[in-house]
Amino acid sequence: MPSKRRLRWAVLPVGIATAAVLAGCTPTELNGYLPGFVEDGPAATNHTEMVSGLWVNSWIVLLAVGVITWALMGWAAIVYRRRRGQTGLPVQLRYNMPIEIFYTIVPLILVIGFFAFTARDQTILETQTEDPDVEIVAIGKQWAWDFQYDGDTEEDTVWTMGVQAQTDEAGNIINEIPTLVLPVDQSVKIKLQSRDVIHSFWIIDFLYKKDMYIGKDNYWSFTPTREGVYAGKCAELCGEYHSMMLFNVEVVSEAEYEDYLSSLRAAGQTGDINDEYDRLQNLPGTGGNATEEEH
């Protein structure tokens, strides 16, 4: 049996080589080639690294389990293969208690571990900011997006309404991709709503998405930490033009954000985008058509 000193000297070069390889990796490579990372600068949001960490570490564990399993399968196939001259069946074992305990306990530990780390990160992701710097309502509709930037008063509240996947008089598809503007390093809380069917609000580089239902509000709190333009889309099949239900996200400085809100205010796009624009009005518990009752 090799001594501990020899084992130490054998492990040392492997450790040095591993450290050298990891040191040469870019942030994108270290985070499993997921979007949301650049070579110089922070991640897209304050939660992006946490999500990528859960993803990458889970794959490392699963890859290690896979390598060990494949190695054992190969070892068994080679060592216990039929030799020349052998006949009949090999010795049959009814059970092996240590091995059965091993392959029962280890998967159980892995499942519990994955659940614990996922539940921990999900709790952080789903904890909503009580007093955010910015409150926004994102509304999905077939097949576009409305964004409302809530202010302290009705006059301070501004909005944009998207038009996508609709046809003009000539039958051509109108696809003007709307834009959601966010201030960098400011806490954001987004209320997610739907005007018709189930949609899903997904900003790809933020590594998170949430469903949107009519009659039920969802919320998402985070802090954008890097300026730039990011792609967003609906991640829930919602009809014929689902693939065209896109939007952009611009993360800008606080001054640029305020200028953007001022431009919407100057254009007269103020006030609350109320439920009159919802296509489905007969909600559970209303006792009929809500629009008719209002009027």
LUMDO-337971 format. One record per residue (C-alpha): x, y, z. Coordinates in steps of 0.2 Angstrom, whole numbers, plus 2048, in hexadecimal, padded with zeros to 3 digits. Example, Ala and Ser with C-alpha at 12.3 -4.5 7.8 and 13.67 -1.06 7.14 Angstrom:
2
83E7EA827 8447FB824 
***
This chain:
295
800800800 8088117FB 80C81C80A 80282C80D 811836808 81182E7F7 7FF8317F5 8018437F9 80F8457EC 80383D7DF 7F58487E3 7FF8587E3 8028597D0 7F08557CD 7EA8647D8 7F78707D0 7F186B7BF 7DF86D7C4 7E287E7CB 7EC8847BC 7DD87E7B0 7D08877BB 7DB8977BC 7DB8987A9 7C88967A8 7BD8A57A4 7AE8AA7AF 7A38A27A1 7AC8927A1 7AC8917B4 7998947B4 7968857A8 795890798 78489779F 77F8A9799 7808B77A5 7938B87A7 7A18C279E 7B48C27A0 7B58D37A8 7A78D87B3 79A8D27BF 78C8C57BB 77C8CB7B4 7738CC7C5 7768C97D8 76F8B77D6 7778B17C6 7868AA7CE 77C8A07DA 7718987CD 7808947C2 78988D7D2 77B8817D5 77A87B7C3 78D8797C1 7908707D2 7818657CE 7898607BE 79A85D7C6 7928517D3 7888487C5 7978467BA 7A283F7C8 7948327CC 79382E7B9 7A682C7B7 7A68207C7 7978167C0 79E8157AF 7AF80F7B6 7A78027C1 79D7FC7B2 7AC7FB7A7 7B67F27B5 7A97E57B8 7A77E27A5 7BA7DF7A3 7BE7D67B3 7B07CB7B3 7AF7C77A0 7AE7B579A 7BF7AE798 7C47A178A 7BF790790 7B279579C 7A178E79B 79178F7A5 78B79E7AF 7967A77BB 7937A67CE 7837AE7D2 7817B97E1 7707BC7E8 7747CC7F1 7827D67F8 77D7E0807 78B7ED807 7897F17F5 7767F27F6 7787FE805 7848087FC 77A80B7EC 76B80F7F7 77381B803 77E8257F6 76F82A7EA 76582E7FA 77383A800 7748427EE 7628457ED 76184D7FE 7708577FA 76985D7E9 7588617F2 76186B800 76B8767F5 75D8797E9 75187D7F7 75E8897FE 7618937EE 74E8937E9 74A89A7FA 7568A97F6 7508AB7E5 73E8AB7EA 7408B77F9 7388C77F3 7408D87F7 7348E2802 73A8F37FE 7428F37ED 7499027E4 73F8FE7D4 72E8F57D2 7288F07C1 7198E67BA 71D8DB7AC 70E8D57A3 70E8C7796 7018C6788 6FF8BD777 70C8C1771 7158D0779 7198D8789 7138E7793 71F8EF7A0 7198FB7AD 7259057B8 71C9087C8 71E9197D1 7189217E1 7099297D8 6FF9267C9 7089337BF 71992C7C4 71491B7BD 7199187AB 71790A79F 71B90378E 7108F7784 7178EA778 7108E5766 7178D5760 7118C7754 7028D174E 6FE8D473C 6FC8E5733 6EF8E8725 6FA8E0718 6FC8D0723 70E8D3727 7138CF739 7178DD745 7258D8751 72B8E775A 7358E0769 7318E9779 73F8EE785 73F8ED798 74B8FA7A0 7538F77B1 7609017BB 7708F97C0 7748F57D2 7628F97D7 7578EC7DF 7488E87D3 7388DF7D7 72E8D97C8 71B8D57C9 7178C87BC 7068C77B4 6FD8C07A5 6EF8C879B 6E98B7793 6F28A6794 70189F79E 7128A8799 7238A77A0 72F8B67A3 7408B179F 7508BC79F 75D8B0798 76C8B779F 7648B97B1 7638A67B1 7518A67B8 73F8A67B2 72E8A67BA 71D8A27B3 70F8AF7B1 6FD8AB7B4 6ED8B57B1 6E58B87C2 6F58B47CC 7048BF7CE 7158B97D0 7248C37D6 7378C37D2 7448CD7DC 7568D07D7 7638DD7D4 76B8E07C2 77E8E17C5 7848E47B3 77F8F07A6 77B8E9795 76D8E3789 7668D278D 7598C7784 7498C278B 73B8B6785 72B8AD78A 73089B78F 71F894790 71688E780 70889A77E 70189976D 70589B75A 7128A975C 71A8A476C 72C8A4764 72A8B6760 7258BC771 7368C4775 73C8D377F 74C8DC783 7538E1793 75E8F0795 7688F27A5 76D9047A6 7749117B2 7689197BF 7699297B5 7649217A5 7569187AD 74F9287B4 7519307A3 74792179B 7399237A7 7389367A4 737932791 728927794 72093479F 723941792 71B936785 70B935790 70D923794 7089257A6 6FC91C7B2 6F790A7B6 6F58FD7A8 6E58F67AF 6DC8E67AD 6D18ED79F 6DF8E7792 6DE8D5799 6D68C978C 6CF8BD799 6C38C57A5 6B98B77AB 6C58B37BA 6C18A67C8 6B78AE7D6 6B18BD7CC 6A08B67C9 6A08BB7B7 6A88C77AA 6B38D47B4 6B28E17A7 69F8E07A6 69E8E27B9 6AA8F17B9 69F8FA7AC 
***
